[in-house]
Amino acid sequence: MSTTVATGAPAKQRTPVRPARVLLHVFLAGTALAWLAPLLWAVLAALRPYSETSNKGYVSWPDTLNLDNFKNAFQQSDMLHYFGNTLLIAVPAVLITLVLSSMVAFYVSRFDFRLNIALLLVFTAGNLLPQQVIITPLYRMYLLIDLPGITMSGKLYDSALGLVLIHVAFQSGFCAFVLSNYMRMLPHELTEAALVDGASVWRMYWQIVLPLCKPAMAALGTLLSIWIYNDFFWAIVLISTGENMPITSALNNLSGQYFTDPNLVAAGALLTAIPTLIVYFVLQRQFVSGLTLGANKG
């Protein structure tokens, strides 16, 4: 009598769980929770009426949750108007910064000349200068520049154009540095072949190099949109009329002279954060691919 032994696929061996890996995941989860805790607390405060919070305290289980604070914050702060002001500042500033910085990056990365590195360092050094250092001279310069018929105030001061220019000036150095490093990774044979075929410098930049920089441009565009949108420093210094302020100043309209409803302010702060979340989620794939460029290059 013969016996047969059934043979099948070998069972997969389970990888033993290492204590170090468990500690790593616990640390990452705790860190994520610590970062999200203020946001979750703000959401809870925004959904609760102030009367309940004042009676039971912030650290208490809510009895009533509604969207009244969001509705009141949107109406009382005239948020739609300030959203328009911010778009009028952020969109041109982001586009102009990306275009100008990409031109500088193309020039210093694709052409060899004696002051190549020095020119890039000049653009990058502008980001090392603290903004607070130039407040006084910049403020006086903005007051002296007259733009009759171009701005509502007739000057560069107290205008959206003034904020656009200062954002372009301060952000171009960082963008030129990032884009120049990315453009150096592109094969020089692309532009050399185009040059042999008779392509102009502008055509090499616009039709050959710039389309290959879309991931890096998308990543920088996301960062610039968030940085410029959240700016409050330059708006306070260079804008005096309340109606010309960006969205970050709309929260001031929710503060009274003798009393401030923190739940209402929390709802307003969450509303102002919505556009930045939309920009990130729309450009999430390009943003991540732009940040990981060259990660696998060995």
Protein Blocks (a to p, Z undefined) as FASTA:
>chain_A
ZZdddddddddddddddfklmmmmmmmmmmmmmmmmmmmmmmmmmmpcfklmmmnojbdc
dfbdcfklmmmmmmmnommmmmmmmmmmmmmmmmmmmmmmmmmmmmmmmpccfklmmmmm
mmmmmmmpcfklmmmmmmmmmmmpccehkamnopaghpfklmmmmmmmmmmmmmmmmmmm
mmmmpcfklmmmmmmnopafklmmmmmmmmmmmmmmmmmmmmmmmmmmmpmklmmmmpcb
fklpcfklmmmmmpcfkbccfklmmmmmmmmmmmmmmmmmmmmmmmmmmmmgoklpZZ
